[in-house]
Amino acid sequence: MHHLRKIGTVFHLSCRSAACVWYNKVKSKRGAALTLIFDLDGTLYQTGTSFYSVLKQAAEEFGQPVPQKPTVLQQIGKTSDAIISFLFPHLAGQEEFKQRLRELEHGAIQTDRLYPGIPQLLRNLSQQGHQLCICSNGSIEYIRLVLDKTGIHPYFDFLISTKQFSSKTAAIQKIIERYGGNCIVIGDTAFDFKAATKNHIPSVAATYGYGSRDASLATFPAADTAEIEKQIFLCQLYQRLWEDMQNKNARIAGINGVDTSGKTTFAANFARYLSAKGISCQVLHLDDYHNPSHIRATGDDEIGAYYQHAFDIPRLLEEVIIPLKRNGFLHKTVYCLNLDTDRYENERHYRIDNGTIVLLEGVLLFREPLVEYLDYRIFLEIGFDEVLRRAAIRDVPKYGYSFLEKYKQKYIPVQQKYIAEWKPAEQADAVLQNKDFLHPALMLKVKTAAD
């Protein structure tokens, strides 16, 4: 007898052998909340619409040359002292000029200068049970004024100004001390992302803001508010997986799924998340361990040949996995097969220290003998109709429409054989239903007392 219990939109499915937890897009407050640390100017609020006019007026009133607008806009995100020192060095330290800037800035605040979608984003995140914070270089007075005039003040649990601290890094540390380390910074400049990195928490870059040039410093980019919400959700998913891996003392995780299920992308993003948390991570790709073409072609049956001989599993085990398991670390360069030239010329440099988490991604992964060396197993699940749809987008432009027949005649039958024989979803510790990249659903298997 199965019992389905719903808590918000988190489902607990319990049966005799296992309990399964499903995480959908909206999370309940129970055990799912994150602390979301938002920058204000350039992330929520379009400061640039008034920032230049304010500085221009102040400069004219104090008889200073007016800087070029691009130069002014590049200063968004800095403290007022840093802005004045850079643009008006002769006025640095003059409280009268700083006070006039503050007056003009407060007078320029308008209710229609939030970025599109911000109120809905904050409403959604608040309803999902997250703690919302502001960490800004502006004064507390300025922060409150903007939030009140734009009507978004009620969504925030905590406001903090870097003016009270030596840096944004120190201000964010204060938030972590208050709420714990399960935080994400959402900002638009290098100041935001570097502060997150120094505090070992992930960050999301609002690339629509003024610091899009700095987006590469963030953990994940977001082009609009819908992308911000998606990245926050995915960070919840990565955190839940990481917690489950820790509970099971897992170090080597296998990420498996049929062709086009998103294994490589998922492994890369999971690794970025772990790295942002200060956790050393190494991604391995099973595709690097293909056999040479004459071995892959062994046998009369194309499906059987691929199934049995596509990958050099013994070499992967002997060169990488077994030494790692035995010694706890691996510092090595392995020459892998270049599929285009059929030569061992692709260098793979592995620096896996004690404590480094290893993510091995690839097809046909949960088979003996390799599966026994995996401490944790993640299976990305999509249907074969979705495989063909994605193949048409990914592979047809490169190989032509005839390549879809290869999927139908070879790759899909191979995967069907694998699923029938090895039942990877049943072996997995976590199953990610990944048909919808924007809203994947996660199922975790937890042993019960009956086990």
C-alpha positions, 0 to 999 in steps of 0.5 A: 500500500502506497501513501501519498502525503502532500506538504505544500507542493512537496510530495512524500511517497512512502512504500515498504522499501523506500520513501521518495521525495519530489521537488517541483518548482514551488517549494514548501517552507519546510526544509526548502527555504534559502536566504536570497541576498539581492543587490538593489541598484542595477538588479531590482531598481533601474538606477541608471535612469536617474544616476547620470542626471543626479551626478550631472546636476551635482557637478554643475552646482559645484562647478565641476566638469561633467564626466561622460555618461558611459564613465558615470554608468560604470560606477554603479555598484560602487560606494558613494565615496568610491564614486566621488573619489573617481569622478570628482577627486577634488571633492573627495571627503567634502561632506557638503557635496556628498549630502547634496548628492544624497538629496538629489538621489532621494528626490529622483526615486520614482515608482516606475523604475523597477526592472520588468517582472521584479514584483512578480519575482519577489512575490513568487520567492516570498510565497515559496518561503525564502528569506529575502534580503537586500545588501546594498552600497546605499544607505539604509535610508536610501534602501528603505526609500526605494523599497517603499516608493516602489512597493516591494518593501514587504517582501524583504526580511532583512536590509543591510548597508555596506556603509556599516561594514568594511566591504560587501563581503563583510556585510554578506558575512553578517547575513550568513551569521544571521540566517546560515550558509544556505544563501545565494547572492543575486546581483549585477556587478563584480562587487556582488559576485566577488563577495559571494565567492569570498563567502563560499556561496553561489551567485546569479548574475542579472545580466540585464543590469549594469554589470553584464560585463562581469557576469562571468564572475558569477556562478550562473547567468540570468537574462531576465527575472524568469531566469533568476527564478529558474536558477534559484530553483536549480540551486535548491535542487543541487543543494538537496542532491549535495545533502543526500550525497553527504548523508550517504558519504558519497564521493564519486557520483555517476550521472547517467541518462539516455542520449540528449538527456542533459548529462553533460550540462547537468554535471557542469552546472552541479560542479559549478554549484559545488565549486561556488560552495568551496567544494573541490570538484572534478568532472569526468566524461565517459565519452573520453574513454571510447574504444578505437573504431576497429574495436567499436565495430566488433561483431555483426550486429551494430546495436550489440557492437555499440552496447558491448564495445563502445567504451573502454571501461577497463582503462577508465577503471585502471587509469582513474577510478581504482587508483583514486579509490585506493589512494584517495587522490589522483594527479595524472594526465591521461591521453584519451581517444580523439573520435575524429582522428581515432588517435589517443591525443586528447589530454585530460588533466586530473587533479583530484585531491583528498576530499575532491568530489568526482562527477562521472557522466555518460551513457550506459553507466550503471552496468557492471563492473563500473557501477560498483565503484559509484558511491552515488547514482543520478539518473536523468529521465526523458522519453525517446520522443524527447530524445528525437526532438532534442537530436533534431535541434542539436545534431541535425544542423551538424550532421544532417537529417539522416542522422536522426535515422541513426538514433532510430536504428542504433542509439535508441535501441541500445538505450532500450536494451540498457534500460531493460537489462539494467533498470538504471532508474531503479538503481539510482539514488536520485532520479531527475525527470528532465524533459522540461529543462526549466522545471525538472522534478527530483526524486530521492530514494531514502531507505526506510526501517523496512530495509 
